[in-house]
């Protein structure tokens, strides 16, 4: 594995940002669901911070933040469905 964490960190930031902002936030705005929008916004913010944790070589914090961002994305999806 390469020691170039910046490349992977930027990939995480762009992937989570594009998928969550582009998908979940747009759907929440379209359905006028404030809870789903706020969950998606929180997931995006946490994933953005996780990219910085990767840059600073903090793997446990990175894993915890990505896990929490995933849970918030699931929460946003469930808020849209129910």
C-alpha positions in Angstrom: 0.0 0.0 0.0 1.2 3.5 -0.7 2.0 6.0 1.9 0.2 8.8 0.0 -2.7 9.4 2.3 -3.7 12.6 0.7 -4.9 10.9 -2.5 -7.1 8.5 -0.5 -8.4 11.3 1.8 -9.4 13.4 -1.2 -11.2 10.4 -2.7 -13.1 9.9 0.5 -14.1 13.5 0.7 -15.2 13.7 -2.9 -17.0 10.3 -2.9 -19.0 10.9 0.3 -19.6 14.5 -0.6 -20.9 13.7 -4.1 -23.0 10.8 -3.1 -24.5 12.1 0.0 -25.0 15.8 -1.1 -26.0 14.9 -4.6 -28.3 12.1 -3.7 -29.7 12.2 -0.2 -29.8 16.0 0.2 -31.4 16.5 -3.2 -34.0 13.9 -2.4 -34.7 15.4 1.0 -35.2 18.8 -0.6 -37.4 17.3 -3.3 -39.6 15.6 -0.7 -39.5 18.6 1.7 -38.2 16.4 4.5 -36.1 18.4 6.9 -35.0 15.5 9.1 -33.6 13.6 6.1 -31.8 16.7 4.9 -30.2 17.4 8.3 -29.1 13.7 8.6 -27.5 13.9 5.1 -25.9 17.2 6.0 -24.4 15.7 9.2 -23.2 12.7 7.3 -21.5 14.8 4.7 -19.8 17.0 7.4 -18.5 14.1 9.3 -17.2 12.4 6.2 -15.4 15.6 5.3 -13.8 15.7 8.7 -12.9 12.0 8.3 -10.9 12.9 5.2 -8.8 15.2 7.4 -8.3 12.5 10.0 -6.9 10.3 7.2 -4.5 13.1 6.2 -3.2 13.4 9.8 -2.8 9.6 10.0 -5.4 8.9 12.7 -6.9 5.5 11.6 -9.1 4.9 14.7 -10.7 8.3 14.5 -11.1 7.9 10.7 -12.9 4.6 11.2 -15.1 5.9 13.9 -16.1 9.0 11.8 -16.8 6.9 8.7 -18.9 4.6 10.7 -20.9 7.5 12.2 -21.3 9.1 8.8 -22.6 5.8 7.4 -25.1 5.6 10.3 -26.3 9.1 9.6 -26.6 8.4 5.9 -28.7 5.3 6.8 -30.8 7.5 9.1 -31.4 10.0 6.3 -32.5 7.2 4.0 -34.9 5.8 6.7 -36.3 9.3 7.3 -37.1 9.6 3.6 -38.7 6.1 3.4 -40.8 6.3 6.6 
